[in-house]
Amino acid sequence: MSGAYIAIGENQTLLNGSGTGYLYLNDESMSNAEARNTNLTGLVSNLRFWSKALTEDEWREHVRNYKSLGVEDPLVNYNFVKTRTGSFGKVRLDTFTKQEIREADASGNIIFLDYSLNMLHMTGSGFPTDDDALVGEIFDYSYLSPYFDEAATNEKIRVRGFQTQAIIDETPWASVAPVHEIVKSEEPTDDVRFAIEFSLVDALNRDIVTLFATLDAIDNAIGAPELIFSPDYPDLDRLRNVYFNRISQKLNFKSFFEFFRWFDMSISTFTDQLIPRKTNFKGTNFVIESHMLERHKIEYFGNEIYLGESDRNRINDVLLLQLIAGTLRKY
């Protein structure tokens, strides 16, 4: 056998010894026997290889969301960036996730697809032929909110006092316990309005946020002070160019809208009867909106207030109007 391989499961054999023929962990003189332990009886999922060291924020987001491949700077370290300085550091392999084929063939072999789109598919051998090699599981996970400019939260119970400093550092609204009074500016402003909304781009947004380990990249892309005089958001445009390499098929809008019609006629009436009386139910709505990397912008021209009229770019623009008269008919 040549090249790198992964051995998972019981009764695995690793070639080890001393001398020039055994390198790294296989060299008994350089590593302990514990480094070559192959006694594994558990399950393996979401196997990934990176060519960069993950930061603490990146690691935390990957723990919270097993689907996330987020990095702090997607314009440099995301998978499809190849020409930026530092772009060598990225995910190289993402496998043992959702697979089209779960059973091994008659010889006990199976192919594990690489979902990083680097086409580094893995082949497995030694699997039982009468059972699934992959077993489905249900996971609870969280993800960064794509509606970052709205007051959204999934925490209705907010603990205001902790005794452990590490927890206080991770919780912006908490302080050292005991806490007897809440500052007036930090009182919660929960909204009693409730609506069930279907959006065509909601699933797209949930996939887009897997680019990010934090929302700092979005904050810089839309909040940089110099952008007030820009006609668009250049970094959002670059992020769109990076992300949409992932999309290989068109969204099925027709099936989604048919499901919405069925849900609106069947479920919304029961929902109205089950919610608390103080809740202001706004019904079931079909929402048409932009995705999180598409944002409208107003360009300010305050940078030209000190220029003369002859030096301003738009002062001499010509407005052209055209009148078209005719009759429209439906055929």
Secondary structure, DSSP 8 states (H G I E B T S, - for coil): --S-----SSS-----BSSTTS-GGGBTTTS-GGGG-----S----EEEESS---HHHHHHHHH-TT---BS-HHHHSTT--SSTTTT-SEEEEESSS-S--B--TTS-EEE--TTSS---EEE-S--TTSBSS-----------S-TTS---S-SS---EES-HHHHHH-TT-EES------GGGS-----EEEEEEETTHHHHHHHGGGBSSSHHHHHHHH-GGGGG-SS-HHHHHHHHHHTTS--S---HHHHHHHHHHHHHHTHHHHHHHS-TT-EEEEEEEE----TT--------GGGTTS-GGG-SSTT---------------
